[in-house]
Amino acid sequence: MITDALMRNALSLSVAAALLAGCGGSQSQPPLASPAATAQHSLIEPALSYKILQRFVSDGIFAGLPIAGLIDVNGTLYGTTYGRASTDGTVYSMSLTGAAKMLYDFHARNHDGRRPWAGLLDVNGTLYGTTYYGGTSDAGVVYSITTSGVEKVLYSFKGGSDGANPIAGLIDVNGALYGTTYGGGGSGKGTVYSVSTTGQEKVLHAFTGGPGDGADPTSDLIDVNSTLYGTTPEGGVGSTKCGVPNLGCGTVYTITTNGDEKVLYRFHGGSDGQRPFAALIESNGTLYGTTGDGGDTQCHTVGCGTIFSISTAGKERVLYSFRGGSDGAGPSSGVIAVNGALYGATNAGGSSGCSNNLGCGTVYSANLSGGEKVLHVFQGGSDGENPIGTLIEVNGTLYGTTEYGGGNAPGCDDLGCGTAFALTP
């Protein structure tokens, strides 16, 4: 079993390792503009406004490390923290101006979940999520929680063929919940599963890795016309460009709700992307996503990460390659589409300093003609540091979280325990 400390930083560390080698429901979206050119450039164009809504601490109401992004339910934001010190993570609510309260504090006793990596899903006013650990076998759980804080474990993973340790959250398709587990399955390479709102779980696919299949899924699924799409950071084509050759460079896959799975695209590394961690989005029949590595080689041979598009027939195109400097590097979160542009965050790059001088991360916008604009450069310290969760948009404002930063609060050491922020592009 991979250690708790390593899993808590798995996405950050995979990106950081690459940089150290060199330079340091349905998620359908509004239609995007068509690509017009291939030239790439990056501009720093600060947001109209940027505000820290909340600085998390080591325990209590604002227990730290908000790895997941936020969701909006009727003007109230909801999220999870992975937890530090005496906590095993929390579920919290927050107003659009930053007034927050803890709804639930996870704990290991009584087979409860612990250490939620994923965010939440709203289904008719009830929230659903997953935890990486906890449950009867300490292999993670699927849980529900009301907006008033009443939590219930729906399913405890056993850690074997049924799956283990979900990093990803859930989606709702016709009243059933669908998700992925990082481990478990016949080969220990993870699963795609469904679970009813009353707790009946079914494995739809067990990943096998190697050139024929993906491995170790970390991303949420999306539903496009009753077909599910997802990514895996490993599996597919092996390449020395992707680090350990037999792990592969990652995949995009499709799966039906009956469990018929196929690999749609195998990343190759190099100028192509590699290691997609985050969920895809769909807009006007095209899928969009990010890879944590690959693309421009200024971050040594592994690359600084990419934004890519892929058709439902499997034709992939790199839209932008990050360069590891002011434009950011290592996007471990996905993108969202707002008014014809893509918005996202990079885990590293931007300013100097933070995490061994790899940079504290950025918020950016991108278009389909290859241009990228940096809207905010995180500074660490009292500001945020290392955003991992995907952004959301509410009434023209972007909301997100950073894993670290926020100042040296009690129990948070120099890195801080994370922030929630708002940004108006």
C-alpha positions as CSV (number, residue, x, y, z in Angstrom):
1,M,0.0,0.0,0.0
2,I,1.3,3.4,-0.9
3,T,1.9,5.6,2.1
4,D,-0.4,8.3,3.3
5,A,2.2,11.0,2.9
6,L,3.0,10.0,-0.6
7,M,-0.6,9.7,-1.7
8,R,-1.5,13.1,-0.3
9,N,1.1,14.7,-2.6
10,A,1.0,12.2,-5.5
11,L,0.0,14.7,-8.1
12,S,2.2,17.5,-6.8
13,L,5.2,15.2,-6.5
14,S,4.9,13.7,-9.9
15,V,4.9,17.1,-11.4
16,A,7.7,18.3,-9.1
17,A,9.9,15.3,-10.0
18,A,9.5,16.1,-13.7
19,L,10.5,19.7,-13.2
20,L,13.4,18.9,-10.9
21,A,14.9,17.1,-13.8
22,G,15.1,20.3,-15.8
23,C,13.8,23.7,-15.1
24,G,12.7,23.4,-11.9
25,G,-23.7,14.8,-13.7
26,S,-22.6,15.6,-17.2
27,Q,-19.8,18.1,-17.5
28,S,-20.9,19.4,-20.9
29,Q,-19.7,22.9,-21.5
30,P,-20.8,25.8,-23.8
31,P,-19.5,25.7,-27.4
32,L,-16.0,27.0,-27.9
33,A,-14.6,28.9,-30.8
34,S,-12.9,27.0,-33.6
35,P,-9.1,26.8,-33.8
36,A,-7.6,29.2,-36.2
37,A,-3.8,29.0,-35.9
38,T,-1.1,26.9,-34.3
39,A,1.3,29.6,-33.1
40,Q,1.7,29.5,-29.3
41,H,2.4,32.4,-27.0
42,S,1.9,33.4,-23.4
43,L,0.9,36.7,-21.9
44,I,0.6,37.8,-18.3
45,E,-2.7,39.6,-18.0
46,P,-3.7,40.0,-14.4
47,A,-7.2,39.3,-13.4
48,L,-9.5,42.2,-12.7
49,S,-9.8,41.0,-9.1
50,Y,-8.3,38.3,-6.9
51,K,-9.2,37.6,-3.4
52,I,-8.4,35.0,-0.7
53,L,-11.7,33.8,0.7
54,Q,-10.4,31.5,3.3
55,R,-7.0,30.4,4.8
56,F,-7.2,26.9,6.2
57,V,-5.5,25.8,9.4
58,S,-4.3,22.4,10.7
59,D,-7.4,21.3,12.5
60,G,-10.8,22.4,13.7
61,I,-13.4,24.1,11.5
62,F,-10.9,25.0,8.7
63,A,-8.8,21.9,8.8
64,G,-6.3,22.1,6.0
65,L,-5.2,20.8,2.6
66,P,-8.2,21.5,0.3
67,I,-6.9,19.3,-2.5
68,A,-10.3,19.1,-4.3
69,G,-12.1,21.9,-6.1
70,L,-15.4,23.4,-5.1
71,I,-19.0,22.9,-6.2
72,D,-21.8,25.5,-6.3
73,V,-25.3,24.6,-4.9
74,N,-27.7,27.5,-5.2
75,G,-25.1,30.1,-4.4
76,T,-23.3,28.2,-1.6
77,L,-19.9,26.6,-2.2
78,Y,-19.1,23.1,-0.9
79,G,-15.8,21.4,-0.6
80,T,-13.6,18.9,1.2
81,T,-10.2,19.0,2.9
82,Y,-7.8,16.1,3.1
83,G,-6.9,17.1,6.7
84,R,-3.8,17.5,8.8
85,A,-2.7,17.0,12.3
86,S,-5.6,15.6,14.4
87,T,-8.2,15.5,11.6
88,D,-8.9,12.9,8.9
89,G,-10.5,15.5,6.6
90,T,-13.6,17.6,6.5
91,V,-16.6,18.6,4.4
92,Y,-17.3,22.4,4.6
93,S,-19.6,25.0,3.1
94,M,-18.7,28.5,2.2
95,S,-20.5,31.6,1.0
96,L,-19.3,33.4,-2.2
97,T,-17.7,36.0,0.1
98,G,-15.8,33.4,2.2
99,A,-17.9,32.8,5.3
100,A,-17.3,29.1,6.0
101,K,-18.4,26.4,8.4
102,M,-17.5,22.8,8.8
103,L,-20.3,20.4,8.0
104,Y,-18.5,17.1,8.9
105,D,-15.3,16.0,10.4
106,F,-14.2,12.5,9.2
107,H,-12.7,10.0,11.7
108,A,-11.4,6.5,11.4
109,R,-13.6,5.0,14.1
110,N,-16.8,3.1,13.4
111,H,-15.6,2.4,9.9
112,D,-16.2,6.0,8.7
113,G,-14.3,7.4,5.7
114,R,-11.1,9.3,6.1
115,R,-8.9,11.5,3.9
116,P,-11.2,12.7,1.1
117,W,-9.1,13.5,-2.0
118,A,-12.2,14.1,-4.2
119,G,-14.7,16.9,-4.3
120,L,-18.5,16.6,-4.0
121,L,-21.4,15.9,-6.3
122,D,-24.9,17.4,-5.8
123,V,-27.9,15.2,-6.6
124,N,-31.2,16.8,-5.7
125,G,-29.8,18.5,-2.7
126,T,-27.8,15.6,-1.3
127,L,-24.0,15.6,-1.6
128,Y,-22.0,12.5,-2.5
129,G,-18.2,11.9,-2.4
130,T,-15.4,9.5,-1.8
131,T,-12.6,9.1,0.7
132,Y,-9.2,7.5,-0.1
133,Y,-9.0,5.7,3.2
134,G,-11.4,4.5,5.8
135,G,-14.3,2.0,5.8
136,T,-14.3,-1.6,7.0
137,S,-11.0,-2.4,5.1
138,D,-9.4,1.1,5.2
139,A,-9.6,1.0,1.4
140,G,-11.9,4.0,1.1
141,V,-15.6,4.7,1.0
142,V,-18.5,6.2,-1.0
143,Y,-20.5,8.5,1.3
144,S,-23.5,10.8,1.2
145,I,-23.9,13.9,3.3
146,T,-26.8,16.4,3.6
147,T,-26.2,20.1,3.4
148,S,-26.9,20.2,7.2
149,G,-24.0,17.7,7.8
150,V,-25.6,14.3,8.3
151,E,-23.2,11.8,6.8
152,K,-23.7,8.2,5.8
153,V,-21.3,5.6,4.4
154,L,-22.9,4.0,1.4
155,Y,-20.2,1.6,0.4
156,S,-16.9,0.5,1.9
157,F,-14.3,-0.8,-0.6
158,K,-12.8,-4.1,0.4
159,G,-9.5,-3.5,-1.4
160,G,-9.6,-6.4,-3.8
161,S,-11.5,-7.0,-7.0
162,D,-14.2,-4.4,-6.0
163,G,-11.6,-1.6,-6.1
164,A,-9.6,0.3,-3.6
165,N,-8.6,3.9,-2.7
166,P,-10.7,6.2,-4.9
167,I,-9.0,9.5,-5.7
168,A,-11.7,10.5,-8.1
169,G,-15.2,11.8,-7.3
170,L,-18.6,10.7,-8.6
171,I,-21.0,11.5,-11.4
172,D,-24.7,10.9,-11.7
173,V,-26.1,9.1,-14.7
174,N,-29.8,8.3,-14.6
175,G,-29.9,8.0,-10.8
176,A,-26.8,5.8,-10.5
177,L,-23.3,7.0,-9.3
178,Y,-20.2,6.2,-11.3
179,G,-16.6,6.6,-10.3
180,T,-13.1,5.2,-10.5
181,T,-10.7,3.7,-7.9
182,Y,-6.9,4.2,-8.0
183,G,-6.2,0.6,-7.0
184,G,-7.9,-2.7,-6.7
185,G,-9.4,-4.8,-9.5
186,G,-7.9,-8.1,-10.7
187,S,-4.5,-6.6,-11.5
188,G,-4.5,-3.9,-8.8
189,K,-4.5,-1.2,-11.5
190,G,-7.8,0.4,-10.6
191,T,-11.4,0.1,-11.6
192,V,-14.5,1.8,-13.0
193,Y,-17.5,1.1,-10.8
194,S,-21.1,2.1,-10.3
195,V,-22.9,2.3,-7.0
196,S,-26.5,2.9,-6.2
197,T,-27.6,5.6,-3.8
198,T,-28.6,2.7,-1.5
199,G,-25.1,1.3,-1.6
200,Q,-25.0,-1.6,-4.1
201,E,-21.6,-1.5,-5.9
202,K,-20.7,-3.1,-9.2
203,V,-17.3,-3.1,-11.0
204,L,-17.7,-2.2,-14.7
205,H,-14.1,-2.5,-15.7
206,A,-10.8,-3.6,-14.0
207,F,-7.8,-1.9,-15.6
208,T,-4.8,-4.1,-16.6
209,G,-2.2,-1.5,-17.6
210,G,0.4,-2.2,-20.2
211,P,0.0,-1.2,-23.9
212,G,-3.5,-2.5,-24.1
213,D,-5.2,-0.6,-21.3
214,G,-5.0,2.3,-18.9
215,A,-3.9,2.1,-15.3
216,D,-4.3,3.8,-11.9
217,P,-7.1,6.3,-12.8
218,T,-7.2,9.5,-10.8
219,S,-9.9,11.5,-12.7
220,D,-13.6,11.9,-12.5
221,L,-15.6,10.5,-15.4
222,I,-17.8,12.6,-17.7
223,D,-21.0,11.5,-19.4
224,V,-21.5,12.3,-23.1
225,N,-24.7,11.0,-24.5
226,S,-24.7,8.0,-22.1
227,T,-21.1,7.1,-22.9
228,L,-18.5,7.7,-20.1
229,Y,-15.1,9.2,-20.8
230,G,-12.0,9.3,-18.5
231,T,-8.3,9.4,-18.3
232,T,-5.5,7.4,-16.7
233,P,-2.0,8.8,-15.9
234,E,-0.4,5.4,-16.7
235,G,-0.9,2.6,-19.1
236,G,-0.9,2.7,-22.8
237,V,2.3,3.1,-24.8
238,G,5.6,2.7,-22.9
239,S,8.3,5.3,-23.6
240,T,11.6,6.3,-22.0
241,K,10.2,9.9,-22.4
242,C,7.6,9.0,-19.8
243,G,10.0,7.8,-17.1
244,V,9.6,4.1,-16.3
245,P,8.9,2.6,-19.8
246,N,6.6,-0.2,-18.7
247,L,4.2,2.2,-16.9
248,G,3.1,3.9,-20.1
249,C,2.3,7.5,-20.8
250,G,-1.4,7.5,-20.0
251,T,-4.6,7.1,-21.9
252,V,-8.0,8.5,-22.7
253,Y,-10.7,5.8,-22.6
254,T,-14.4,5.3,-23.1
255,I,-16.7,3.0,-21.3
256,T,-20.4,2.3,-21.5
257,T,-22.6,2.0,-18.4
258,N,-22.7,-1.8,-19.2
259,G,-18.9,-1.9,-18.9
260,D,-17.7,-2.1,-22.5
261,E,-14.4,-0.2,-22.3
262,K,-11.9,0.8,-25.0
263,V,-8.8,3.0,-25.1
264,L,-9.6,6.0,-27.2
265,Y,-6.0,7.5,-27.2
266,R,-2.6,6.5,-25.9
267,F,-0.2,9.3,-25.1
268,H,3.4,9.0,-26.4
269,G,5.3,11.6,-24.4
270,G,7.7,14.1,-25.9
271,S,5.8,16.8,-27.9
272,D,2.7,14.9,-27.2
273,G,1.3,15.0,-23.7
274,Q,1.7,12.4,-21.0
275,R,0.2,11.6,-17.6
276,P,-3.3,13.1,-17.7
277,F,-4.5,13.3,-14.1
278,A,-7.7,15.3,-14.5
279,A,-11.2,14.9,-15.8
280,L,-12.1,15.9,-19.4
281,I,-14.8,18.3,-20.4
282,E,-16.9,18.2,-23.5
283,S,-17.9,21.2,-25.6
284,N,-19.6,21.1,-28.9
285,G,-18.7,17.4,-29.6
286,T,-15.0,17.8,-28.7
287,L,-13.2,16.8,-25.5
288,Y,-10.6,18.9,-23.7
289,G,-8.2,18.1,-21.0
290,T,-4.7,18.6,-19.6
291,T,-1.6,16.4,-19.1
292,G,0.8,16.9,-16.2
293,D,3.9,16.2,-18.3
294,G,4.8,16.2,-22.0
295,G,4.9,19.0,-24.4
296,D,7.6,21.6,-24.4
297,T,11.0,20.2,-23.3
298,Q,12.1,23.2,-21.3
299,C,11.2,21.1,-18.3
300,H,13.7,18.5,-19.4
301,T,12.6,15.5,-21.4
302,V,9.4,14.9,-19.5
303,G,8.0,18.3,-20.5
304,C,6.0,20.9,-18.6
305,G,2.5,19.7,-19.4
306,T,-0.1,20.5,-22.1
307,I,-3.7,21.5,-22.8
308,F,-5.1,19.1,-25.5
309,S,-8.3,18.4,-27.4
310,I,-9.5,15.0,-28.6
311,S,-12.4,14.0,-30.8
312,T,-14.8,11.3,-29.8
313,A,-13.1,9.3,-32.6
314,G,-9.7,9.5,-30.9
315,K,-7.9,12.3,-32.9
316,E,-5.8,14.2,-30.4
317,R,-4.2,17.7,-30.8
318,V,-2.0,19.6,-28.4
319,L,-3.4,23.1,-28.0
320,Y,-0.8,24.6,-25.7
321,S,2.5,23.4,-24.2
322,F,3.5,24.9,-20.9
323,R,7.1,26.1,-20.7
324,G,7.7,26.1,-17.0
325,G,8.4,29.7,-16.4
326,S,6.0,32.6,-15.9
327,D,3.3,30.7,-17.9
328,G,3.1,27.8,-15.4
329,A,3.9,24.1,-15.5
330,G,2.4,20.8,-14.5
331,P,-1.4,21.2,-14.8
332,S,-2.7,18.4,-12.6
333,S,-6.2,20.0,-12.7
334,G,-8.6,20.1,-15.6
335,V,-10.0,23.0,-17.6
336,I,-13.5,24.6,-17.7
337,A,-15.0,26.5,-20.6
338,V,-16.5,30.0,-20.1
339,N,-17.6,32.2,-22.9
340,G,-15.5,30.6,-25.6
341,A,-12.3,30.3,-23.5
342,L,-10.7,27.6,-21.4
343,Y,-9.7,28.4,-17.8
344,G,-7.5,26.3,-15.6
345,A,-4.6,26.2,-13.1
346,T,-1.1,24.9,-13.0
347,N,0.4,23.2,-10.0
348,A,3.8,24.8,-10.5
349,G,5.5,27.5,-12.5
350,G,4.7,31.2,-12.3
351,S,6.8,32.9,-9.6
352,S,10.1,31.6,-8.3
353,G,10.2,30.0,-4.9
354,C,7.7,27.5,-3.5
355,S,8.4,23.8,-3.5
356,N,12.1,23.8,-4.2
357,N,11.9,26.9,-6.5
358,L,9.5,25.2,-8.9
359,G,7.1,28.0,-8.7
360,C,3.8,28.4,-6.8
361,G,1.4,27.8,-9.7
362,T,-0.8,30.0,-11.8
363,V,-4.4,30.5,-13.0
364,Y,-4.6,30.9,-16.8
365,S,-6.9,31.2,-19.7
366,A,-6.3,29.7,-23.1
367,N,-7.9,29.8,-26.6
368,L,-8.0,27.3,-29.3
369,S,-5.6,29.2,-31.6
370,G,-2.7,28.4,-29.2
371,G,-2.6,31.5,-27.0
372,E,-2.4,31.4,-23.2
373,K,-2.8,34.2,-20.7
374,V,-1.7,34.1,-17.1
375,L,-4.4,35.7,-14.9
376,H,-2.8,35.1,-11.5
377,V,0.6,34.0,-10.3
378,F,0.5,32.5,-6.8
379,Q,3.2,33.8,-4.4
380,G,3.0,31.3,-1.5
381,G,3.2,32.6,2.0
382,S,-0.1,34.4,2.8
383,D,-1.2,33.9,-0.8
384,G,-2.1,30.4,-2.1
385,E,0.4,27.8,-3.4
386,N,0.0,24.8,-5.7
387,P,-3.6,24.6,-6.9
388,I,-4.7,21.0,-7.7
389,G,-8.5,21.2,-7.9
390,T,-10.3,22.2,-11.0
391,L,-11.9,25.7,-11.0
392,I,-15.6,26.5,-11.1
393,E,-17.4,29.5,-12.5
394,V,-20.2,31.3,-10.7
395,N,-21.8,34.4,-12.2
396,G,-18.6,35.4,-14.0
397,T,-16.2,34.7,-11.1
398,L,-13.8,31.8,-10.9
399,Y,-13.5,30.0,-7.6
400,G,-10.8,27.5,-6.6
401,T,-8.5,26.1,-3.9
402,T,-4.8,25.7,-3.4
403,E,-3.3,22.7,-1.6
404,Y,-0.8,24.9,0.3
405,G,-0.2,28.5,1.1
406,G,-2.2,30.8,3.3
407,G,0.5,31.7,5.8
408,N,2.2,29.9,8.7
409,A,-1.0,29.1,10.7
410,P,-0.7,26.9,13.8
411,G,0.3,23.3,12.8
412,C,0.8,24.3,9.1
413,D,4.6,24.9,9.0
414,D,6.0,27.2,6.3
415,L,3.9,25.7,3.5
416,G,0.6,26.7,5.0
417,C,-2.6,24.6,5.0
418,G,-4.1,25.9,1.8
419,T,-6.6,28.5,0.6
420,A,-9.9,29.1,-1.1
421,F,-9.9,32.0,-3.6
422,A,-12.0,34.0,-6.0
423,L,-10.8,35.5,-9.3
424,T,-12.7,37.6,-11.8
425,P,-11.0,37.5,-15.3
